[in-house]
Amino acid sequence: MNKEEVLRKIREHVSNDKIILHMIAVSAIMKAMARNLGKNESIWELAGLLHDIDYEITKNEPSKHGLEAERILGGSIPPDVVRAIKSHNFENTGVQPESDMEKALIAADAASGLVIAAALVMPNKKLEEVSVETLRKKFKQKDFARNVSRERIIFCEQAGLPLDDFLELSLKALKEISKELGL
């Protein structure tokens, strides 16, 4: 599937624009991470883009989140992308993350929340106002963006990228699509 087909498929299953923007944000971080690690950018971007395609139908059944995506997507995407989607919710699906892409998806999913939350507390609510130093401080503040799991962000290290480098990469990736995100 090309990106337009993927977005069309997403819109068939996700009506909440905030969730779609989150999926786009995660895909941007995944693509940047793949580039940094010398991995397949389009495959990693696809995993980020599709990781929450089943969220609206599974939000009340967390044990199915990620698993329903496999049914929705059928054989239209590579098996390693399906596995990454299922393992990004490993606490509920039992599909343990093994590959770098799977671990990166867990980190990117959480990091997108931290970066966007940091932008939303800036005076103009813009990503351009956020610095890596701001992210480092916000990462350490347990009371900031409480729903963002710092433990999940640290999966970046298991995928091959130190935390500071990952925060910088995530911020840069989201700044590149700031207009699309409205930030």
PLY file of the C-alpha trace (Angstrom):
ply
format ascii 1.0
element vertex 183
property float x
property float y
property float z
element edge 182
property int vertex1
property int vertex2
end_header
0.00 0.00 0.00
1.23 3.49 -0.77
0.86 6.32 1.75
-2.41 7.58 0.23
-3.94 4.10 0.42
-2.75 3.76 4.01
-4.32 7.10 4.98
-7.56 6.11 3.26
-7.57 2.81 5.20
-6.92 4.70 8.44
-9.83 7.06 7.79
-12.11 4.04 7.27
-11.36 2.89 10.83
-10.41 6.03 12.76
-12.75 9.01 13.00
-10.95 10.96 15.73
-8.59 13.47 14.10
-6.40 13.62 17.22
-5.72 9.91 16.96
-4.90 10.26 13.26
-2.50 13.12 14.03
-0.92 10.99 16.74
-0.43 8.17 14.23
1.17 10.61 11.78
3.46 11.93 14.53
4.56 8.43 15.52
5.22 7.58 11.87
7.47 10.64 11.50
9.50 9.61 14.55
9.72 6.03 13.28
10.93 7.16 9.86
13.60 9.38 11.43
14.69 6.61 13.75
14.98 4.14 10.86
17.07 6.65 8.93
19.34 7.13 11.96
19.76 3.38 12.49
20.15 2.47 8.81
16.86 0.56 8.67
14.05 0.53 6.09
12.40 3.95 6.47
9.20 3.13 4.60
8.54 -0.04 6.63
9.20 1.69 9.96
7.08 4.68 8.91
4.26 2.28 7.97
4.37 0.65 11.41
4.07 4.07 13.06
1.28 5.16 10.77
-0.86 2.06 11.33
-0.10 1.24 14.97
-3.43 2.59 16.32
-5.72 1.72 13.41
-7.81 -0.42 15.76
-7.75 1.94 18.76
-11.33 3.21 18.45
-12.80 -0.29 18.31
-10.56 -1.67 21.09
-10.30 1.26 23.51
-12.58 -0.52 25.99
-10.83 -3.86 25.46
-7.08 -3.17 25.81
-6.22 -6.87 25.40
-7.41 -6.64 21.77
-5.57 -3.40 20.87
-3.03 -4.30 18.23
-4.55 -7.70 17.61
-7.61 -6.32 15.81
-5.23 -4.40 13.54
-4.09 -7.72 12.09
-7.69 -8.56 11.16
-8.29 -5.09 9.70
-5.10 -5.06 7.64
-5.15 -8.69 6.60
-2.22 -9.58 4.39
-1.91 -6.06 2.99
1.19 -5.20 5.05
4.41 -7.08 5.81
4.30 -9.55 8.73
7.03 -7.66 10.62
4.85 -4.53 10.62
1.89 -6.55 11.93
4.08 -7.96 14.69
5.35 -4.49 15.63
1.77 -3.23 15.88
0.79 -6.17 18.09
3.86 -5.82 20.31
3.49 -2.06 20.85
0.78 -3.02 23.36
2.74 -5.99 24.73
1.53 -5.42 28.29
-1.97 -6.38 27.14
-1.41 -8.57 24.06
1.40 -10.70 25.45
3.34 -10.22 22.18
6.78 -9.33 23.55
8.84 -6.81 21.57
11.92 -8.41 20.04
13.10 -6.49 16.99
14.52 -2.99 16.89
11.43 -1.84 15.00
9.12 -3.23 17.66
11.05 -1.53 20.45
11.30 1.71 18.46
7.51 1.76 17.97
6.97 1.53 21.72
9.39 4.42 22.28
8.02 6.56 19.43
4.43 6.07 20.58
5.25 7.47 24.01
7.75 10.11 22.86
5.20 11.69 20.53
3.02 12.35 23.58
5.87 13.97 25.51
6.94 16.22 22.63
3.40 17.33 21.81
2.58 17.94 25.48
5.74 20.08 25.73
4.61 22.12 22.72
1.14 22.63 24.16
2.48 24.31 27.31
4.58 26.79 25.31
3.30 30.38 25.02
2.30 29.97 21.35
1.68 26.22 21.52
4.22 25.59 18.76
6.85 22.88 18.34
9.38 25.51 17.23
9.37 26.80 20.81
10.41 23.43 22.25
14.09 22.65 22.76
15.82 19.37 23.52
16.71 20.80 26.92
13.00 21.43 27.57
12.26 17.80 26.69
15.00 16.54 29.01
13.51 18.58 31.87
9.94 17.51 31.08
11.04 13.88 30.84
12.34 14.07 34.43
9.21 15.82 35.77
6.93 12.99 36.89
3.96 15.36 37.20
4.26 16.55 33.57
2.26 14.55 31.01
1.55 11.87 33.59
0.02 9.54 30.99
3.29 9.44 29.03
5.29 6.42 30.14
8.94 7.27 30.59
9.67 3.53 30.76
8.26 3.13 27.25
10.31 6.05 25.93
13.46 4.39 27.24
12.80 1.47 24.87
14.70 3.68 22.40
17.90 2.48 24.07
17.00 -1.17 23.42
16.41 -0.22 19.79
19.89 1.30 19.56
19.51 5.01 20.31
20.52 6.76 23.57
17.73 8.72 25.26
19.14 12.21 24.60
19.68 11.41 20.92
16.18 9.95 20.70
14.56 13.02 22.26
16.45 15.24 19.81
15.49 13.03 16.85
11.82 12.93 17.94
11.63 16.70 18.32
13.27 17.30 14.95
10.97 14.78 13.24
7.86 16.46 14.63
9.12 19.94 13.84
9.45 18.82 10.21
5.71 18.04 10.11
4.58 20.80 12.47
2.21 22.35 9.93
0.51 19.02 9.34
0.17 18.58 13.11
-1.10 22.14 13.60
1.73 22.84 16.03
0 1
1 2
2 3
3 4
4 5
5 6
6 7
7 8
8 9
9 10
10 11
11 12
12 13
13 14
14 15
15 16
16 17
17 18
18 19
19 20
20 21
21 22
22 23
23 24
24 25
25 26
26 27
27 28
28 29
29 30
30 31
31 32
32 33
33 34
34 35
35 36
36 37
37 38
38 39
39 40
40 41
41 42
42 43
43 44
44 45
45 46
46 47
47 48
48 49
49 50
50 51
51 52
52 53
53 54
54 55
55 56
56 57
57 58
58 59
59 60
60 61
61 62
62 63
63 64
64 65
65 66
66 67
67 68
68 69
69 70
70 71
71 72
72 73
73 74
74 75
75 76
76 77
77 78
78 79
79 80
80 81
81 82
82 83
83 84
84 85
85 86
86 87
87 88
88 89
89 90
90 91
91 92
92 93
93 94
94 95
95 96
96 97
97 98
98 99
99 100
100 101
101 102
102 103
103 104
104 105
105 106
106 107
107 108
108 109
109 110
110 111
111 112
112 113
113 114
114 115
115 116
116 117
117 118
118 119
119 120
120 121
121 122
122 123
123 124
124 125
125 126
126 127
127 128
128 129
129 130
130 131
131 132
132 133
133 134
134 135
135 136
136 137
137 138
138 139
139 140
140 141
141 142
142 143
143 144
144 145
145 146
146 147
147 148
148 149
149 150
150 151
151 152
152 153
153 154
154 155
155 156
156 157
157 158
158 159
159 160
160 161
161 162
162 163
163 164
164 165
165 166
166 167
167 168
168 169
169 170
170 171
171 172
172 173
173 174
174 175
175 176
176 177
177 178
178 179
179 180
180 181
181 182
